[in-house]
Amino acid sequence: MNRLAEMRSQEYICRERAALDSARRSFWLAQAEEWEQRALAEIAYHFRECNLGAVEEPSPTR
């Protein structure tokens, strides 16, 4: 989850720069969007991994 925190941090930095750099605002917002999408992909990856682990666990036999 450290990767997720880093991605969210990068997204935040890009949004801050967009607020401060009006000349390149669209560039920084696009960069922030990329970091947001990476973070969402990371969340989805972990969600799939957790669900696969739950499915693959053998069920108790009687």
Protein Blocks (a to p, Z undefined) as FASTA:
>chain_A
ZZmmmmmmmmmmmmmmmmmmmmlmmmmmmmmmmmmmmmmmmmmmmmmmmmmmmmmpccdd
ZZ
